[in-house]
């Protein structure tokens, strides 16, 4: 059973550039959430996708955008990169409902380490 | 005041010790609680999931939730060097809401 996979594992960009990160959810999961984790901090919620639509969004600017595809995989796009965007970007998948009940367990990928120079 | 607080550590214990990790929170509406373990430069790994108050045990791990005190704990029995990692607590208000994470406690178990 494949877990959550993310690509690439590492990325180096310069200020002002744009980046796209990719995520494939755990088999059987339909919901993808993205988190940003700065060094020494806990993950901060960016947004969540379900049925190809953004369901919730955290306190992140519009430079952060995403997409979910029919196969449930997802992309995170960040435009006009700033030095402060350097962080570990984590994708988490879940099954929104299981047997008619909300399923609250989040499973994370290994993340993409983004460095902005 | 942050919504979820954890002592960042580092917490160093000898192998075999019982470890107690704690989180406090300010939002009384939180109902779902999870503990994650995160090794350096890796994604968080789900350890324990608890709904509402009470205790839950899984192997060497026990999770406790005290909603009246807005306090949750994770106990690790017979700690091993492989338990050395950062432990994150996470919680949320209701179904379909996003989880709020604590900053994590770094644990070091010395052989």
Interface residues (C-beta under 8 A of the other chain):
Chain A: X4 X6 X33 X35 X40 X41 X42 X43 X44 X45 X48 X55 X56 X58 X88 X90 X96 X102 X104 X105 X106 X107 X108 X109 X110 X111 X113
Chain B: X4 X6 X8 X32 X34 X36 X41 X42 X43 X44 X45 X46 X49 X51 X88 X90 X92 X95 X96 X97 X98 X99 X100 X101 X102 X103 X104
